[in-house]
Amino acid sequence: MTQATSQPTTQPIVLHRPEQRSAAVEGSQRWSVAEVEALFDLPFNDLLFRAQTTHRQHFDANTVQLSTLLSIKTGGCPEDCGYCPQAARYDTGVTSQALLPLDEVLAAAKSAQSLGATRFCMGAAWRGPKQRDLEPVLDMVKAVKALGLETCATLGMLKEGQAEQLRDAGLDYYNHNLDTAPEFYGDIISTRDYQDRLDTLERVRDAGMHVCCGGIVGLGESRTQRAGLIAQLANMEPPPESVPINNLVQVEGTPLHGTETLDPFEFVRTIAVARITMPGSYVRLSAGRQEMGEAIQSLCFLAGANSIFYGDKLLTTGNPESEMDRALMNKLGMRPELA
């Protein structure tokens, strides 16, 4: 794949958010890649102690925020993200489907709410929504918001004015992940570049919405590149309110199928480093939880994770069932964060 144009990993990303800066993220320090990598290099026990200490300064250490993610438009995406089974160019068994009707989305949101989720996220496999695509999504946002749930959407790149429309419909969070470090991005995706990501995030901030932005580890990146991703996220002004950390779920037919699996303790280290560098953000265990098992997930909570995707599917890949999540939380003496 061709190398994408990118910004240096040490350059701060300024995302202006008028009238909405959280006290928990005010005054965040600037993190160089070398400083973040030094955290990764700490002895495991020291790293977890520091992360847990930081976590307790900003959050209740025994609560977990529950989000549910629904694919409202699956498959047929024109992008070439090397990890994604929804890309039309890959033979993964995922077929292109039409946008779900409003009643199905609302039923799924009600079900998620009844199981304890406080945030409902809607994802569509688009490069970016056309206006005709956006109109029915605005109706979905309004309907889900009316249930009393927090609303989140991930629809791809946004054009001028679209973030404001989503905000006016009641959208609380917009998800747009950086995926990986700038210098590695072009090895994973060639149909857009890093600046495209930053432009959409800037539009979300300018519209006054919360940012949900994280990445994927296990793509074949080095530890330095993992540190580069975390530095990019932590140096946003302010950092994202929600930071999903995904562990690559390898899907046959995608270019990254067969990539060497990331050591699970390296994933725990990534969670801990995210917590230390973004103390006021929710750090979410996202894709890949199904393969982790209870012990590694528990270490992730100890390392400062305090949000999970809750339900049996993440867009097109599996996720631990809600009953299993409840059982694990009971074992750990943890409880869902209330709305």
Residue pairs with C-beta under 8 A, 6 or more apart in sequence:
1 80
1 82
1 186
1 187
1 188
1 189
1 190
2 186
2 190
3 186
3 187
4 185
4 186
4 189
4 190
4 192
4 193
4 194
5 193
5 194
5 195
6 182
6 183
6 185
6 186
6 193
6 194
6 195
7 13
7 182
7 194
7 195
7 198
8 182
9 33
9 181
9 182
9 183
9 228
9 231
9 232
10 32
10 33
10 231
11 235
12 30
12 235
12 236
12 237
13 198
13 201
13 232
13 235
13 236
13 237
14 236
14 237
15 201
15 202
15 204
15 205
15 211
15 236
15 237
15 238
16 202
16 205
16 206
16 237
17 205
17 206
17 208
17 211
17 238
18 206
18 208
19 208
20 208
20 210
21 238
22 238
22 241
22 280
23 280
24 58
24 279
24 280
24 281
25 238
25 239
25 241
25 278
25 279
25 280
25 281
26 238
28 234
28 237
28 238
28 239
28 278
28 279
28 280
30 235
31 230
31 231
31 234
31 235
31 277
32 231
33 224
33 227
33 228
33 231
34 227
35 231
36 227
36 228
36 230
36 231
36 234
36 273
36 277
37 223
37 224
37 227
39 47
39 50
39 227
39 272
39 273
39 276
39 277
40 47
40 223
40 226
40 227
40 269
40 270
40 273
42 50
44 265
44 268
44 269
47 269
47 272
47 273
47 303
48 268
48 272
48 299
48 302
48 303
50 272
50 276
51 271
51 272
51 273
51 275
51 276
51 302
51 303
51 304
52 61
52 302
52 303
52 304
54 275
54 276
54 279
54 304
55 61
55 275
55 279
55 304
55 306
57 279
58 279
58 280
59 306
60 337
62 332
62 333
62 334
62 335
63 306
63 334
63 335
63 336
63 337
64 301
64 306
64 307
64 308
64 329
64 334
64 335
64 336
64 337
65 118
65 119
65 282
65 284
65 306
65 307
65 308
65 336
65 337
66 116
66 117
66 118
66 119
66 307
66 308
66 310
66 325
66 336
66 337
67 117
67 118
67 119
67 120
67 121
67 152
67 284
67 307
67 308
67 309
67 310
68 108
68 109
68 112
68 115
68 117
68 119
68 120
68 121
68 309
68 310
68 311
69 121
69 122
69 123
69 309
69 311
69 313
69 314
69 315
70 100
70 105
70 108
70 109
70 112
70 120
70 121
70 122
70 123
71 123
71 124
71 125
71 313
71 315
71 316
72 99
72 100
72 105
72 122
72 123
72 124
72 137
72 140
73 97
73 98
73 99
73 100
73 123
73 124
73 125
73 126
73 133
74 86
74 94
74 95
74 96
74 97
74 125
74 315
74 316
75 86
75 88
75 94
75 95
75 96
75 97
75 125
75 316
76 86
76 88
76 95
76 96
76 97
76 125
77 84
77 86
77 87
77 88
77 125
77 126
77 127
78 87
78 88
78 127
78 191
79 87
79 127
79 189
79 191
79 192
80 87
80 89
80 189
80 190
80 191
81 87
81 179
81 188
81 189
81 191
82 187
82 188
82 189
82 219
82 254
82 255
82 256
83 188
83 216
83 219
83 248
83 249
83 251
83 254
83 256
84 90
84 254
85 92
85 93
85 94
85 251
85 253
85 254
85 316
85 317
86 92
86 94
86 125
86 315
86 316
87 254
88 96
90 253
90 254
90 255
91 253
92 251
92 252
92 253
92 254
93 253
94 316
96 125
99 124
99 133
99 136
99 137
102 136
102 139
102 140
102 143
105 122
105 140
105 143
105 144
106 140
106 143
106 144
106 147
108 120
109 120
109 143
109 144
109 147
109 149
110 147
112 120
112 149
112 310
112 311
113 120
113 147
113 148
113 149
115 310
115 311
115 322
116 310
116 322
116 326
116 336
117 149
117 310
117 311
118 149
118 150
118 336
118 337
118 338
118 339
119 149
119 150
119 151
119 152
119 172
119 173
120 144
120 147
120 149
120 150
120 151
120 152
121 151
121 152
121 153
121 154
121 173
121 175
121 212
121 309
122 137
122 140
122 141
122 144
122 151
122 152
122 153
122 154
123 153
123 154
123 155
123 175
123 315
124 133
124 137
124 153
124 154
124 155
124 156
125 315
126 133
126 155
126 156
127 156
127 157
127 191
127 192
128 155
128 156
128 157
128 158
128 159
129 137
129 155
129 156
129 158
129 162
131 162
133 155
134 155
134 162
134 165
134 166
137 153
137 155
137 166
138 165
138 166
138 169
139 169
141 151
141 153
141 166
141 169
141 170
141 171
142 169
142 170
144 151
145 151
145 169
145 170
145 171
145 172
146 170
148 339
149 339
150 172
150 173
150 339
151 170
151 171
151 172
151 173
152 171
152 172
152 173
152 174
152 175
152 212
152 242
153 166
153 171
153 173
153 174
153 175
154 174
154 175
154 176
154 212
157 176
157 192
157 196
157 197
157 199
157 200
158 166
158 174
158 200
158 203
158 204
160 203
162 203
163 174
163 203
163 204
163 206
163 207
163 209
164 207
166 174
166 207
166 209
167 207
167 208
167 209
171 209
172 209
172 210
173 209
173 210
173 211
173 212
173 241
173 242
174 200
174 204
174 209
174 210
174 211
174 212
175 212
175 213
175 242
175 244
176 197
176 200
176 201
176 204
176 211
176 212
176 213
177 197
177 213
177 214
177 215
177 216
177 244
177 246
178 185
178 194
178 197
178 213
178 214
178 215
178 229
178 232
178 233
179 185
179 188
179 189
179 197
179 215
179 216
179 219
179 229
180 188
180 215
180 216
180 219
180 221
180 225
180 228
180 229
181 221
181 224
181 225
181 226
181 227
181 228
181 229
181 232
182 194
182 228
182 232
183 225
183 228
184 219
184 221
184 225
184 228
185 193
185 194
186 193
187 220
188 219
188 256
201 211
201 213
201 236
204 211
205 211
210 240
210 241
210 242
211 236
211 240
211 241
211 242
212 240
212 241
212 242
212 243
212 244
213 233
213 236
213 240
213 242
213 243
213 244
214 233
214 240
214 242
214 243
214 244
214 245
214 246
214 274
214 284
214 286
215 229
215 233
215 244
215 245
215 246
216 246
216 247
216 248
216 287
217 226
217 229
217 245
217 246
217 247
217 248
217 262
217 266
217 267
217 270
218 247
218 248
218 259
218 261
218 262
218 267
218 288
219 248
219 256
219 259
220 256
220 259
220 260
221 229
223 266
226 266
226 270
227 273
230 270
230 273
230 274
230 277
231 277
233 239
233 240
233 243
233 274
233 277
233 278
234 274
234 277
234 278
239 277
239 278
239 280
239 281
240 278
240 281
241 281
241 282
242 281
242 282
242 284
242 307
243 274
243 278
243 281
243 282
243 283
243 284
244 284
244 286
244 307
244 309
245 267
245 270
245 271
245 274
245 283
245 284
245 285
245 286
245 305
246 286
246 287
246 288
247 262
247 267
247 287
247 288
247 289
247 291
247 292
248 256
248 259
248 262
248 287
248 288
249 287
249 288
249 290
249 291
249 317
249 318
250 256
250 257
250 258
250 259
250 261
251 257
251 316
251 317
264 292
264 296
265 299
267 288
267 292
267 296
267 300
268 296
268 299
268 300
268 303
269 303
271 283
271 285
271 300
271 303
271 304
271 305
272 303
272 304
274 281
274 283
274 304
275 283
275 303
275 304
275 305
276 304
282 306
282 307
283 304
283 305
283 306
283 307
284 305
284 307
284 308
284 309
285 297
285 300
285 305
285 307
285 308
285 309
286 308
286 309
286 314
287 309
287 314
287 317
287 319
289 297
289 308
289 309
289 319
289 320
290 317
290 318
290 319
290 320
292 300
294 328
294 331
297 328
298 328
298 332
301 332
301 334
306 337
308 325
309 319
310 319
310 322
310 325
311 319
311 321
311 322
312 318
312 319
312 320
312 321
312 322
313 319
329 335
329 336
